[in-house]
Amino acid sequence: MPQAPLRRYDLMLFDLDGTLVETAPEICDAVNDTLLQFDLEPVTQQQVNDWIGHGTRELLIQALADRGQTSPEAVRHSDVFKLIEAEFAKHYQRRCGTRSHLYPHVREVLEALRAHGVKLAVVTNKEGRYTQTVLDAHALTPLFDRVISGDTLPVKKPNPAAVHSCMAQWSVPAERTLFVGDSSIDAATARQAGVAIWLLPYGYNMGQPIEACGPDRVIEDFRALLSTLAQPAWV
Ligand SMILES: O=C(O)COP(=O)(O)O
């Protein structure tokens, strides 16, 4: 009889920005390219870091509201926003891959998890057009079985729909599913889905300490995920 593979989880879901890839520097570049084009003052890297989490479109709205001294709501409903967003998309496309990089050991760990038969998915609030650009810039697309972006489903994180959808696709129960992220949004998503959550401390958590999110584990090093491969299902 073939032996069941030794692994604690059958499905792992990964946040993108701040978990797999450090993206903030080039997002900041693309935002500031856009602001400059529309005669607005630049924003700082720290502001951009703290705005990451609700999607790149939302981040652009925050930046425009901050620089234009208006509310995000006013930006969202302004006639010119569509035009500015289209320009931003061009800048981001151009900047993507110039100052982003995979965090240490990400590729080797994902490859090892795949080799052990773990299903891997990206669950990000980044819009699909930008997610694809980042994944392609770092040759990550072939490593994932599924990618769910902020606009793939009618709802985004912290709604647990993306997690439930992946669990249903491969018939994996909650106790065999792990979410890996960097923010309170990821923690809330995992909790609402009833799955375990491990957080990396080096990403973007809107300026808050990661321990405050109450994760099952904080892992300093991506290689900690490999420990799940040495465990039988009942651990
Ligand atoms: O683009 C964002 O703001 C968030 O992206 P993330 O969900 O991958 O952290």
The ligand as an ORCA input file, in Angstrom:
! r2SCAN-3c Opt
* xyz 0 1
  O      -2.202     45.254     -2.288
  C      -2.510     45.355     -1.082
  O      -2.789     46.442     -0.534
  C      -2.585     44.127     -0.238
  O      -1.998     43.027     -0.808
  P      -1.859     41.718      0.104
  O      -3.260     41.268      0.428
  O      -1.090     40.769     -0.759
  O      -1.083     42.134      1.345
*
